[in-house]
Amino acid sequence: MAEKGIMVQIVTPHVARSPARLKLPAYGKALLARRRAGEHPLCVHLIIGNDWRAPCVCTWCALGDMHPLLAIKPEDCQPGMFAWGLTAGLNVVLFDQQGLALDFKQRSIFSKPYDYGPLYAVIGEIARHAADIEISAPGWRTTESAYLLAWSGRDYRFTNDVEHNHGWPCWWSAETEVINAQRRQTWLRAVDERDESTAAASV
């Protein structure tokens, strides 16, 4: 069944494209062709920045795969711009060259929610298709998983409050969590099956 793009709450004013006019990120056609040919890599690298030739190394590179690359320019990092269905079921490692992931702040000293920049709305869109999204940003010693950031930004005072998105940050939701959790579990099973297959072949 074809993936359907679902808009998430927009955190910055802009004019979103209609679903029929969503475009692929750079190098997206190559990944789409591979997937249509039956090749489904476990991981894809996504650069958000201007240096698309920069070396990208992630934890999963140790698996020996040549991970496909996707890229978008920082000024294009807005929700409602790109079709992310080509990442369905894949682990996405997001290389944030500009530090856009640092664009969030508390609305008050003592409480949530936070005000988030547009990168997080884009992450929320990708999460409706991909498995885990690992974010690498300047100044961060390790990558951060998007779903863990969503959990850490949740305000549990509003867990049962629909009007307040059940306490989730504006770029995540209960529905997104259910979809993404299922995709994360499916991805982990695929990794386990691959490891078992590799081990059996080496005997």
ABEGO torsion letter per residue (X at the ends): XBBBBBBBBBABBBBBBBAAABBBBBGAAAAAAAAAAGBBBABBBBBBEABAABBBBBAAAAAGBBBBBBBBBAAABBBGABBAAAABGBBBBBBBAAGAAABBBBABAABOBBBBBAAAAAAAAAAAABBBBBBBBBGBABBBBAAAAAAAABBAAAAABAAAGGGBBAABBAAAAAAAAAAAAAAAAAAAAAAAAAAAAAX
